[in-house]
Every structure is written in structure tokens, then in C-alpha cells.
């Protein structure tokens, strides 16, 4: 059958005023389609855009565009923050594992999905590539699906296969995928955090890591380990050497033994080439990957996540700076709980003890308006460059003292005063 190939400008004519439009995320952000949609700002009204993290300059912040579009974000990336903070955007707090449910159950019905895929294979199937996560559910539920087809998109194996006949329009592009590399951002503090975390990781552990300098530093510190597995929402550059050197074998996992399981990947071209048509990687729906009952079935799950700040009782704010929405809930709680329930599992919050401005990230109280992503009842390990605090089973004062011990030395006196004031004991 003839496929509906057309230009981006022609394809986005399928979007109508009043529609809710899903935008594919991370390295799969369909930039050309979004730009073409933004160009219609003069003729569209009340179009709601929804997405998890996206990448690139998409134009959401332009005043003339905001008269036509409202951004209802499911996760807030850097290119969304100013819009979400203004009158033409907002944020939906939700676990990554439950976003597909919003689409499946019609809580957020989708009129249109804009996605980026690999070219059709000889059977007519495209791949959602490096971002299956919530996109698979969006494609399944949207009334109209428009695909940006890019030969630079890896063909990943798992849940991301979509037959080209399901697309209402296909637009050819030949653009390089966005890349990110945190190697240059790894400094002495990140390496010290990594050293502490790696001491908690046993041979045969199953790993979940986020994105950033600390996760990549931790993965870089695991070269001496054996038979590690990976079951993670996000796969980054740090896994490349571990896979190629045989450190990550996935041999001791109970779920998907022998395969790295992830919902999406974001890194350099070297990572994209590694996952391309590679049966050692399974890119699966986030509703499954981040399901606590699935996570806990693997042994020794080590989940490493970060925080913007953590108070003296162990409450973790990871998505906002006061009332300013910085990122999102994402999958932190999915994996923190899953790791805690795994046999021998370890949920870890890992962070440098101070901000770039020297402010303590361990604080007497969270900032006014800050959101709690991980509750103090869910926190087990907190790691900074100054050591490891184990909070599980400890009372509030014991937690405070353990956290003060790993805070930056220049802030400990102030934190100790806060501790004495709160608990009334020396």
C-alpha cells in the first residue's frame, strides 16, 4: 500500500483547534514536526501539548505561540521550565509508571501524537527507537499519529515496533539525534560520591541509574564488579563500557535474564549505535519497566536517584526549587520502592552535599512550596561525597544526626543547631 508521505507543514494540518497533542520525548523529540506545528500559531487556538522531557529549542516560550498552545507537562525539562512557570503552562505530578494509564483509561485522551521513528523495515514496521517509555501508549491511544521518519533513529527491540500503516502522515527527515555526555562534568566530588555508592553495590546486583554526572561516575566506578544486571527506566553512556567489557551480563536477573531492560536511552551516538538492532537490549513500556512488582522480582536491585534537597528527617525534594517546577516526579518513587522490596535491594539517594553556589542540599526544612517526591518512610541510604547515611529504621533525631554527618563540614554547625532546636536534646 502507498504510505502517506508529506511535508511537515502538510502533516500538522491534521491538528485542529481544541486538540490535545502528545509530543515524543528525549532524544526522540520530533523537532521538525513541532516547529511546523508552532508555525500554525496564527490559525490554531486552545491546543494542549503534553509530553515528558523533550530536547531542543521548540519555541514553547515565544509569546505569539503561547496564544495558541498550552503546555501541560508530564515531566519538566529545561526547554519547558519558563513556559510551565507562566500562564500558558502547568505540570501534572504523576509517576512515570502511571502515565500510560492516563492515556489508556482516557483520563488524558489524546487527539494527536507526534513521534519520531526509524524507517519502515521490509515488513513495514518502524521502531519508536530510543524512547518507548510512554510513547507506545500514546501511539496506541491517539486518534491520529504523525511520524517523523529518521534513518538516524536506532531500530530498538522490544515494545517499540509500530506498523507504518498506523500513521496518518509520515515526514522524512535526516537529522542527527541530540546527544548528551556528562563525562566532562564529573569532578572530584562526583567521583567520591561514586566511590561510596559503588561500595554498596554487590556482584550480581541489578542496577537502575538516572541521568547526569553522578550516575555516569557510579557506572564508571564498577569496572571491577561481576555479573551486574540493568533494569532501568533510562539508559545512559555509563553502561557502554560495562556492557562491552562483560561487567554487565544480566546473568543473575530473574526478569529478562541476559538483557538490559530500559524504557528509553539518552546519550551519545556511541550509545545509539550500541542499542541499534541489538537483542541484548529490550526497550519496553514504562508501565512495565517501572512497575514495582516487576522491579522487585530481580535480586539485589540498587536504585540510585538524586535530589534537589533533603531535610533532616529524610524527606526528598527532587522536582522543584520551592514553587518553581524544575523537573518532575518521574520514576524515582517507582524504583526506590521496587529496590526496597527486592531481596537484598538498596534504594539510594546520591547527591553532592552543596549546590554550585555553596548552599547545603541537606537542610533543616524543605523550601516553602517544595514538593516531596520520595517520602522519609521510603528513604534507606543517602550518600554524599562525605559518606553514607543509613536512615531505615531510625527515628527522626537519629536520621538528623546521620544526615548532618554527611553534610558539607561548613554547614554542620548550623544543622546541629537546628537539630537541637527541633528535638530539644543535645
FENLIN-V520935 format. One record per pair of residues at least 12 apart in sequence whose C-alpha atoms are under 7 Angstrom apart, sorted by the first residue. I is the first residue (numbers start at 1). J is the second residue. D is the distance in whole Angstrom. If there is no record, write none. Layout:
I,J,D
I,J,D
This chain:
4,168,7
4,169,5
4,170,6
5,169,6
5,170,5
5,171,6
6,169,7
6,170,6
6,171,6
7,171,6
8,32,7
8,33,6
8,36,6
8,171,6
9,36,5
11,146,7
11,169,6
12,36,7
12,37,6
15,112,7
16,44,7
17,44,5
17,45,5
17,46,6
17,47,6
18,45,7
18,46,5
18,47,5
19,47,5
19,48,6
19,111,6
20,47,6
20,48,5
20,49,6
20,110,5
20,111,5
20,112,7
21,48,6
21,49,5
21,50,6
21,110,6
21,111,6
21,112,5
21,113,6
22,49,6
22,50,5
22,51,6
22,110,7
22,112,6
22,113,5
22,114,6
22,138,7
23,50,6
23,51,5
23,113,6
23,114,5
23,115,6
24,51,7
24,114,6
24,115,5
24,116,7
24,135,6
25,51,7
25,52,6
25,53,5
25,54,5
25,131,7
26,53,6
26,54,5
26,55,5
26,131,7
26,266,7
27,55,7
27,130,7
27,177,6
27,178,6
27,266,6
28,116,6
28,130,7
28,131,6
29,54,6
29,55,6
29,116,7
30,114,7
30,115,6
30,116,5
30,148,6
31,58,7
33,148,7
34,58,7
35,58,6
38,65,6
41,65,5
41,68,5
44,68,6
45,68,4
45,69,7
46,68,6
46,69,6
46,70,7
47,68,6
47,69,5
47,70,6
48,69,6
48,70,5
48,71,6
48,72,7
49,69,7
49,70,6
49,71,5
49,72,6
50,71,6
50,72,5
50,73,5
50,74,7
51,73,5
51,74,6
51,75,7
52,73,6
52,74,5
52,75,4
52,76,7
53,75,6
53,76,6
53,77,5
54,77,6
55,79,7
56,79,7
57,79,7
60,83,7
61,82,7
61,83,5
66,88,6
70,88,5
70,89,5
71,84,7
71,88,6
71,89,4
71,90,6
72,89,6
72,90,5
72,91,6
72,92,7
73,90,6
73,91,5
73,92,6
74,91,6
74,92,5
74,93,7
74,94,7
75,327,6
75,328,5
75,330,7
76,326,6
76,327,4
76,328,6
77,327,6
81,325,7
81,326,6
85,324,7
85,325,7
93,328,7
93,329,6
94,329,6
95,329,6
95,330,5
95,331,6
96,286,7
96,330,5
96,331,5
97,286,5
97,287,4
97,290,5
97,291,6
97,331,7
98,287,6
99,134,7
100,134,6
100,137,5
100,287,6
103,137,7
103,138,6
103,141,6
104,137,7
104,141,6
110,141,7
110,142,5
110,143,7
111,142,5
111,143,5
111,144,6
112,142,5
112,143,6
112,144,5
112,145,6
113,138,6
113,139,6
113,142,6
113,144,6
113,145,5
113,146,6
114,145,6
114,146,5
114,147,6
115,146,6
115,147,5
115,148,6
116,128,7
116,147,5
116,148,4
116,149,6
116,150,7
117,129,6
117,147,7
117,148,6
117,149,5
117,150,6
117,153,6
118,149,6
118,150,5
118,151,6
118,153,5
118,154,6
118,155,6
119,149,6
119,150,6
119,151,6
120,164,6
124,163,6
124,164,6
125,161,6
125,162,5
125,163,4
125,164,6
126,161,6
126,162,5
126,163,6
126,164,6
127,155,5
127,156,6
127,160,5
127,161,5
127,162,6
128,160,5
128,161,6
129,153,6
129,154,5
129,155,5
129,156,5
129,160,7
130,154,7
130,156,7
130,264,5
130,265,5
131,263,7
131,264,4
131,265,7
132,159,7
132,160,5
132,263,6
132,264,6
132,283,6
132,284,6
132,285,6
133,263,4
133,264,6
133,284,7
133,285,5
133,286,4
134,285,6
134,286,6
136,160,6
136,285,7
144,168,6
145,167,5
145,168,6
146,167,6
146,168,6
146,169,5
146,170,6
147,167,6
147,169,6
147,170,5
147,171,6
148,170,6
148,171,5
148,172,6
148,173,7
149,170,7
149,171,6
149,172,5
149,173,6
150,172,6
150,173,5
150,174,5
150,175,7
151,174,6
152,174,7
152,175,7
152,176,6
152,177,7
154,272,6
154,273,7
154,276,5
155,276,5
155,277,5
156,275,6
156,276,6
156,277,5
156,278,7
156,283,7
157,277,6
157,279,6
157,281,7
157,282,6
157,283,6
158,282,5
158,283,5
158,284,6
159,283,6
159,284,5
159,285,6
160,283,7
179,267,5
179,268,5
179,269,7
180,266,7
180,267,5
180,268,6
181,267,6
181,268,6
182,212,6
182,213,5
183,213,7
185,213,6
186,213,5
186,217,7
189,352,7
189,385,6
190,213,7
190,214,5
190,217,6
190,352,7
191,217,6
192,385,5
193,383,7
193,384,5
193,385,4
194,214,7
194,217,6
194,218,4
194,221,7
195,221,7
196,387,7
196,388,7
197,218,7
197,383,7
198,218,6
198,221,6
198,222,6
201,302,7
203,225,6
203,226,5
203,227,6
203,228,6
204,226,6
204,227,5
204,228,5
204,229,7
204,252,6
205,228,5
205,229,6
205,299,7
205,300,5
205,301,6
205,302,7
206,228,6
206,229,4
206,230,5
206,231,6
206,253,7
206,298,7
206,299,7
206,300,6
206,301,5
206,302,6
207,229,6
207,230,5
207,231,6
207,232,7
207,301,6
207,302,5
207,303,6
208,230,6
208,231,6
208,232,4
208,302,6
208,303,5
208,304,6
209,232,6
209,303,6
209,304,5
209,305,7
210,234,6
210,304,7
210,305,6
211,236,7
216,238,5
219,238,5
219,239,7
220,238,6
223,242,7
223,247,7
225,247,6
226,247,5
227,247,6
227,248,6
227,249,5
227,250,6
227,251,6
227,252,7
228,247,6
228,248,5
228,249,6
228,250,6
229,248,6
229,249,6
229,250,4
229,253,6
229,260,7
230,250,7
230,260,5
230,261,6
231,260,6
231,261,5
231,262,6
232,261,6
232,262,5
233,262,5
233,263,5
233,264,6
233,286,7
233,289,6
233,290,7
234,262,6
234,263,6
234,264,5
234,265,5
235,262,6
235,264,6
235,265,4
235,266,6
236,265,6
236,266,6
236,267,5
237,267,5
237,268,7
237,271,6
240,271,7
253,298,5
253,299,7
254,297,7
254,298,5
255,297,7
255,298,6
258,280,7
259,280,5
259,281,5
259,282,7
260,280,6
260,281,5
260,282,6
261,281,6
261,282,5
261,283,6
262,282,6
262,283,5
262,284,6
262,289,7
263,283,5
263,284,5
263,285,6
263,286,6
263,289,6
264,283,7
290,331,7
290,334,6
290,335,7
291,334,7
292,334,6
292,335,7
292,337,7
292,338,5
293,338,7
295,338,5
295,339,7
296,338,5
296,339,6
296,341,6
296,342,4
297,342,6
298,342,7
299,342,6
299,343,5
299,344,6
299,345,7
300,342,6
300,343,6
300,344,4
300,345,4
301,339,5
301,342,6
301,345,4
301,346,6
302,339,6
302,345,6
302,346,5
302,347,6
303,335,6
303,336,6
303,339,6
303,346,6
303,347,5
303,348,6
304,347,6
304,348,5
304,349,6
304,350,6
305,332,6
305,348,6
305,349,5
305,350,6
306,318,7
306,349,5
306,350,5
306,351,6
307,349,7
307,351,6
308,361,7
309,361,5
309,362,6
309,366,7
310,361,6
310,362,5
310,363,6
310,366,7
311,362,6
311,363,5
311,364,5
311,365,5
311,366,6
312,362,7
312,363,6
312,364,5
312,365,7
312,399,7
312,400,5
312,403,7
313,376,6
313,396,5
313,399,6
313,400,6
314,376,5
314,379,7
315,372,6
315,374,6
315,375,5
315,376,5
316,372,6
316,373,6
316,374,5
316,375,6
317,370,7
317,371,6
317,372,5
317,373,5
318,373,6
319,371,7
319,373,7
320,370,6
320,371,6
321,370,6
322,367,5
322,368,5
322,369,5
322,370,4
323,369,5
323,370,6
329,373,6
333,373,7
333,374,6
336,378,7
337,378,7
347,379,7
347,380,6
347,381,6
348,380,7
348,381,5
348,382,6
349,381,6
349,382,5
349,383,6
350,382,6
350,383,5
350,384,6
351,383,6
351,384,5
352,384,5
352,385,6
353,384,6
353,385,7
353,407,6
353,408,6
354,408,7
360,408,7
360,411,7
362,407,6
364,415,6
364,418,6
379,391,7
379,392,7
380,392,5
384,406,6
386,406,5
386,407,7
387,406,5
388,406,7
389,402,5
389,403,6
389,406,7
397,423,7
400,419,7
